[in-house]
């Protein structure tokens, strides 16, 4: 009785407190679909119709953008950067993507290629960026790569980028300034991204060409370093660059043969293929030139070693003259010519000098010294 009256006097409601405690232990309500996963993976999302951005200057939630695009007969461009599986599952649910496309979009490092699953075409491109450096060393990073996947559907284009290389905000801004290309629909995004990637290949190739010119000058300079580990490092970087550029030729040709490609984009893609051909030729030329520089450098090392060996052999021949004379006169014989003469020592020294000097002059004229 005392405990109950004291509880009431303090204003405690035990049943109510227990109810509130149990309520606090209940699981929180699930987040809306637009907030699940990684919200930072969505870089930009907009609706385009008649070559103009219709969704305003701000970013539009992609479920709403997909609904607006279906209703207005436009298309959505959704840009993603390294999305997690939860984000891609939500995107797949909104746009009706195949589970294989989700699996491939979550992970990076794919080889350039093109494939079609249902109504969605998947185009994979490798991104490339030249890493500035003051001097090429054995550990210098010359080319940094990543990848971008473009999913093209009837009313949407989804770009999924992996790695820090190749942001697409500049591509979107440039494409929004070309309404005649945007009118071609979602495939315009695939063209714009492919065009920018090929331009980046040519830019990287130009910088690498300057590195090769400097290495070539160093290789054939009068005073050159004995180290050439940086040549192998550049060759490794060129292998990575080749993996980004060379495999793209076949997917681009297959893309041009697709029936669903708008006719208005074919001339633009033909131009992209032409520029890609120039990039492929330059990369192949870099590989041949780098191999030639390596062979020339190894040949120079061999020539320098032979030259050093000739010098060693020449001085050994000169040193052999006094060794032979001193060895003969140093033998333990009592009866030898000049052995007891006062001018015998002087004659021996003079003989050593004359013969040694003659050998030196002979070797000097022959180029051994």
C-alpha positions as CSV (number, residue, x, y, z in Angstrom):
1,X,0.0,0.0,0.0
2,X,2.8,2.4,0.8
3,X,4.6,1.6,-2.4
4,X,1.5,2.1,-4.6
5,X,0.6,5.4,-2.9
6,X,4.1,6.6,-3.2
7,X,4.2,5.7,-7.0
8,X,1.0,7.6,-7.6
9,X,2.3,10.6,-5.7
10,X,5.4,10.7,-7.9
11,X,3.3,10.6,-11.1
12,X,4.6,7.3,-12.4
13,X,2.4,5.2,-14.7
14,X,4.0,1.8,-14.9
15,X,1.8,0.3,-17.7
16,X,2.2,3.4,-19.8
17,X,6.0,3.4,-19.3
18,X,6.2,-0.3,-20.3
19,X,4.1,0.5,-23.4
20,X,6.4,3.3,-24.4
21,X,9.5,1.1,-23.9
22,X,8.0,-1.7,-26.0
23,X,7.1,0.8,-28.7
24,X,10.7,2.1,-28.8
25,X,11.9,-1.4,-29.4
26,X,9.8,-1.9,-32.6
27,X,11.7,-1.9,-35.9
28,X,11.7,1.5,-37.7
29,X,9.5,1.9,-40.7
30,X,11.3,1.1,-44.0
31,X,12.6,4.1,-46.0
32,X,10.9,5.0,-49.2
33,X,12.2,3.3,-52.4
34,X,14.0,6.5,-53.5
35,X,16.1,6.7,-50.3
36,X,17.2,3.1,-50.2
37,X,20.7,2.0,-51.1
38,X,23.3,4.7,-51.8
39,X,21.7,8.1,-52.5
40,X,25.0,9.6,-53.5
41,X,25.3,7.1,-56.4
42,X,22.8,9.2,-58.4
43,X,24.8,12.0,-60.0
44,X,22.0,13.5,-62.1
45,X,18.6,12.5,-63.5
46,X,16.6,14.5,-66.1
47,X,13.8,14.1,-68.6
48,X,14.4,15.2,-72.2
49,X,11.8,15.7,-74.9
50,X,12.2,17.3,-78.4
51,X,15.9,18.0,-77.7
52,X,15.3,20.0,-74.5
53,X,15.6,19.2,-70.8
54,X,12.0,19.2,-69.5
55,X,12.6,18.4,-65.8
56,X,13.9,21.7,-64.7
57,X,17.4,22.7,-63.5
58,X,17.4,20.5,-60.4
59,X,17.7,16.7,-60.2
60,X,14.5,14.8,-60.5
61,X,13.9,11.5,-58.6
62,X,14.3,8.7,-61.1
63,X,10.9,7.0,-60.3
64,X,9.1,10.3,-61.1
65,X,11.4,10.9,-64.1
66,X,10.5,7.5,-65.5
67,X,6.8,8.1,-65.1
68,X,7.1,11.5,-66.8
69,X,9.0,10.1,-69.7
70,X,6.5,7.4,-70.4
71,X,3.7,9.8,-70.3
72,X,5.2,12.5,-72.4
73,X,6.9,10.3,-75.0
74,X,10.4,11.5,-73.9
75,X,13.3,9.7,-72.3
76,X,15.2,9.8,-69.0
77,X,19.0,10.1,-68.6
78,X,20.0,8.7,-65.2
79,X,23.6,9.1,-64.2
80,X,25.1,6.8,-61.5
81,X,28.5,6.5,-60.0
82,X,29.5,3.3,-58.4
83,X,26.0,2.3,-57.2
84,X,25.6,-0.5,-54.7
85,X,23.3,-3.5,-55.2
86,X,20.4,-1.9,-53.3
87,X,20.4,1.1,-55.5
88,X,20.6,-0.9,-58.7
89,X,17.8,-3.2,-57.5
90,X,15.6,-0.1,-57.1
91,X,16.7,1.2,-60.5
92,X,15.9,-2.2,-62.1
93,X,12.5,-2.2,-60.5
94,X,11.7,1.2,-61.9
95,X,13.0,0.7,-65.4
96,X,12.5,-3.1,-65.8
97,X,16.1,-4.2,-66.1
98,X,17.2,-7.8,-66.3
99,X,18.9,-9.2,-63.2
100,X,22.1,-9.9,-65.3
101,X,22.3,-6.2,-66.1
102,X,22.1,-5.3,-62.4
103,X,24.8,-7.8,-61.6
104,X,27.1,-6.4,-64.3
105,X,26.4,-2.8,-63.4
106,X,27.3,-3.2,-59.7
107,X,30.8,-4.4,-60.4
108,X,33.5,-2.6,-62.5
109,X,36.4,-3.6,-64.6
110,X,34.5,-4.9,-67.6
111,X,35.9,-5.3,-71.1
112,X,34.5,-3.0,-73.9
113,X,31.5,-4.7,-75.5
114,X,27.9,-4.5,-76.6
115,X,25.0,-6.8,-76.0
116,X,21.2,-6.8,-76.0
117,X,18.9,-8.3,-73.4
118,X,15.3,-7.9,-74.4
119,X,14.7,-4.2,-75.2
120,X,17.8,-3.0,-73.4
121,X,21.2,-2.7,-75.0
122,X,24.3,-2.6,-72.8
123,X,27.4,-0.8,-74.1
124,X,30.6,-0.9,-72.0
125,X,33.4,1.5,-72.6
126,X,36.7,2.0,-70.8
127,X,37.6,5.4,-69.5
128,X,41.2,6.7,-69.6
129,X,43.1,9.7,-68.2
130,X,46.7,10.8,-68.4
131,X,48.4,11.3,-65.0
132,X,50.7,14.3,-65.0
133,X,54.2,13.7,-63.7
134,X,57.4,15.7,-63.7
135,X,59.7,12.8,-64.5
136,X,59.0,9.2,-65.6
137,X,60.3,6.8,-62.9
138,X,60.1,3.0,-62.3
139,X,56.9,3.6,-60.3
140,X,55.2,6.4,-62.2
141,X,51.5,6.0,-63.0
142,X,51.0,7.3,-66.6
143,X,47.5,6.2,-67.5
144,X,44.5,5.7,-65.1
145,X,41.5,3.8,-66.3
146,X,38.0,3.0,-65.3
147,X,34.8,2.0,-67.1
148,X,31.3,3.3,-67.9
149,X,28.3,1.2,-68.8
150,X,25.5,2.7,-70.9
151,X,22.1,1.0,-70.7
152,X,19.8,2.1,-73.5
153,X,16.1,1.3,-73.4
154,X,13.0,2.5,-75.2
155,X,12.5,5.5,-72.9
156,X,15.7,5.7,-70.9
157,X,19.5,5.9,-70.9
158,X,21.3,4.9,-67.7
159,X,25.1,5.5,-67.4
160,X,26.9,3.7,-64.6
161,X,30.5,4.8,-64.0
162,X,33.2,3.0,-62.0
163,X,36.4,4.6,-60.9
164,X,37.4,8.3,-60.5
165,X,38.1,8.6,-64.2
166,X,35.7,10.0,-66.8
167,X,33.0,12.1,-65.1
168,X,30.1,12.6,-67.5
169,X,28.8,16.0,-66.3
170,X,30.6,17.7,-69.2
171,X,29.1,15.2,-71.6
172,X,25.6,16.0,-70.4
173,X,26.2,19.7,-70.6
174,X,27.6,19.5,-74.2
175,X,24.7,17.2,-75.3
176,X,22.1,19.6,-73.8
177,X,23.6,22.2,-76.1
178,X,23.0,20.1,-79.2
179,X,19.2,19.7,-79.4
180,X,19.4,18.2,-82.9
181,X,21.3,15.2,-81.4
182,X,19.1,15.0,-78.3
183,X,16.1,14.6,-80.5
184,X,17.4,11.2,-81.6
185,X,16.4,9.8,-78.2
186,X,18.3,7.6,-75.7
187,X,20.8,6.5,-78.2
188,X,22.1,10.1,-78.3
189,X,23.5,9.5,-74.8
190,X,25.4,6.4,-76.0
191,X,26.9,8.4,-78.9
192,X,27.8,11.3,-76.7
193,X,29.5,9.1,-74.1
194,X,31.4,7.1,-76.8
195,X,32.5,10.3,-78.5
196,X,33.9,11.7,-75.2
197,X,35.7,8.4,-74.4
198,X,37.4,8.4,-77.9
199,X,38.4,12.0,-77.4
200,X,40.0,11.1,-74.1
201,X,41.9,8.3,-75.8
202,X,43.4,10.8,-78.3
203,X,44.2,13.2,-75.5
204,X,46.1,10.5,-73.6
205,X,47.9,9.4,-76.7
206,X,49.1,13.0,-77.3
207,X,50.6,13.2,-73.8
208,X,52.1,9.7,-74.1
209,X,53.7,10.7,-77.4
210,X,55.5,13.5,-75.6
211,X,56.8,11.1,-73.0
212,X,58.1,8.9,-75.7
213,X,59.8,11.8,-77.4
214,X,61.6,12.7,-74.2
215,X,62.6,9.0,-73.6
216,X,63.9,8.8,-77.2
217,X,66.0,11.9,-76.7
218,X,67.5,10.5,-73.4
219,X,68.2,7.2,-75.1
220,X,70.3,8.7,-77.9
221,X,71.9,11.5,-75.8
222,X,75.7,11.7,-75.4
223,X,75.3,11.5,-71.6
224,X,72.6,9.0,-70.6
225,X,71.6,7.3,-67.5
226,X,72.3,3.6,-67.0
227,X,68.8,3.0,-65.6
228,X,66.0,2.0,-67.9
229,X,63.4,0.4,-65.5
230,X,61.1,3.4,-66.3
231,X,60.9,2.1,-69.9
232,X,59.3,-1.2,-68.6
233,X,57.0,0.9,-66.4
234,X,55.8,2.8,-69.4
235,X,55.3,-0.4,-71.3
236,X,53.1,-1.8,-68.5
237,X,51.1,1.4,-68.6
238,X,50.7,1.1,-72.4
239,X,49.3,-2.4,-71.9
240,X,46.6,-1.0,-69.7
241,X,45.9,1.7,-72.2
242,X,45.7,-0.8,-75.1
243,X,43.1,-2.8,-73.1
244,X,40.9,0.3,-73.1
245,X,41.3,1.3,-76.7
246,X,41.8,-1.7,-78.9
247,X,38.8,-3.9,-77.9
248,X,36.3,-1.0,-78.6
249,X,36.5,-1.3,-82.4
250,X,34.4,-4.4,-82.7
251,X,31.6,-3.3,-80.4
252,X,31.4,0.0,-82.2
253,X,31.0,-1.8,-85.6
254,X,28.3,-4.1,-84.2
255,X,26.5,-1.0,-82.8
256,X,26.4,0.5,-86.3
257,X,24.9,-2.7,-87.6
258,X,22.0,-2.7,-85.1
259,X,18.5,-2.1,-86.6
260,X,17.2,0.0,-83.6
261,X,19.9,2.6,-84.1
262,X,18.3,6.0,-85.3
263,X,19.4,6.8,-88.8
264,X,20.3,10.4,-87.7
265,X,23.0,9.1,-85.4
266,X,24.8,6.9,-87.9
267,X,27.0,9.7,-89.4
268,X,28.0,10.8,-85.9
269,X,28.9,7.2,-84.9
270,X,30.8,6.8,-88.2
271,X,32.9,9.8,-87.1
272,X,33.5,8.3,-83.7
273,X,34.7,5.1,-85.4
274,X,37.1,7.1,-87.6
275,X,38.6,8.8,-84.6
276,X,38.8,5.5,-82.7
277,X,40.8,4.2,-85.7
278,X,43.3,7.0,-85.4
279,X,43.6,6.3,-81.6
280,X,44.2,2.6,-82.3
281,X,46.8,3.4,-84.9
282,X,48.6,5.7,-82.5
283,X,48.6,3.2,-79.6
284,X,49.9,0.4,-81.9
285,X,52.6,2.8,-83.1
286,X,53.5,3.6,-79.5
287,X,54.0,0.0,-78.7
288,X,56.3,-0.5,-81.7
289,X,58.3,2.6,-80.9
290,X,58.6,1.6,-77.2
291,X,59.9,-1.8,-78.3
292,X,62.4,-0.2,-80.6
293,X,63.6,2.1,-77.8
294,X,64.0,-0.8,-75.4
295,X,66.0,-2.8,-78.0
296,X,68.2,0.2,-78.7
297,X,68.8,0.7,-75.0
298,X,69.7,-2.9,-74.5
299,X,72.0,-2.8,-77.5
300,X,73.7,0.3,-76.1
301,X,74.3,-1.5,-72.8
302,X,75.9,-4.4,-74.7
303,X,78.1,-2.0,-76.7
304,X,79.1,-0.2,-73.5
305,X,80.0,-3.5,-71.9
306,X,82.1,-4.5,-74.9
307,X,83.9,-1.2,-74.9
308,X,84.7,-1.6,-71.2
309,X,86.0,-5.1,-71.8
310,X,88.3,-3.8,-74.6
311,X,89.7,-1.2,-72.3
312,X,90.4,-3.8,-69.6
313,X,92.0,-6.1,-72.1
314,X,94.1,-3.2,-73.5
315,X,95.5,-2.2,-70.2
316,X,96.1,-5.8,-69.3
317,X,98.2,-6.1,-72.5
318,X,100.2,-3.0,-71.6
319,X,100.8,-4.2,-68.1
320,X,102.0,-7.6,-69.4
321,X,105.1,-6.0,-71.0
322,X,106.8,-4.9,-67.7
323,X,105.6,-8.0,-66.0
324,X,107.4,-10.2,-68.6
325,X,110.6,-8.2,-68.5
326,X,110.7,-8.0,-64.7
327,X,109.9,-11.7,-64.5
328,X,112.8,-12.7,-66.7
329,X,115.3,-10.6,-64.9
330,X,113.9,-11.7,-61.5
331,X,114.8,-15.4,-62.1
332,X,117.4,-16.9,-59.8
333,X,120.3,-17.3,-62.2
334,X,123.8,-16.3,-61.6
335,X,124.8,-15.9,-65.3
336,X,122.4,-13.6,-67.2
337,X,123.1,-10.9,-69.7
338,X,123.3,-7.4,-68.1
339,X,122.6,-8.9,-64.7
340,X,125.8,-7.5,-63.2
341,X,126.2,-4.5,-65.5
342,X,125.7,-1.0,-64.0
343,X,123.5,0.0,-67.0
344,X,121.4,-3.3,-66.9
345,X,118.7,-1.8,-64.8
346,X,118.4,1.3,-67.0
347,X,118.3,-0.9,-70.1
348,X,115.5,-3.0,-68.6
349,X,113.4,0.0,-67.7
350,X,113.9,1.6,-71.1
351,X,112.9,-1.7,-72.8
352,X,109.7,-1.8,-70.7
353,X,108.9,1.8,-71.6
354,X,109.5,1.4,-75.3
355,X,107.6,-1.8,-75.8
356,X,104.7,-0.7,-73.5
357,X,104.5,2.7,-75.2
358,X,104.4,0.9,-78.6
359,X,101.5,-1.3,-77.5
360,X,99.6,1.7,-76.1
361,X,100.0,3.6,-79.3
362,X,98.8,0.6,-81.4
363,X,95.8,0.1,-79.2
364,X,95.0,3.8,-79.2
365,X,95.0,4.0,-83.0
366,X,92.8,0.9,-83.3
367,X,90.1,2.5,-81.0
368,X,90.5,0.1,-78.1
369,X,91.6,3.0,-75.8
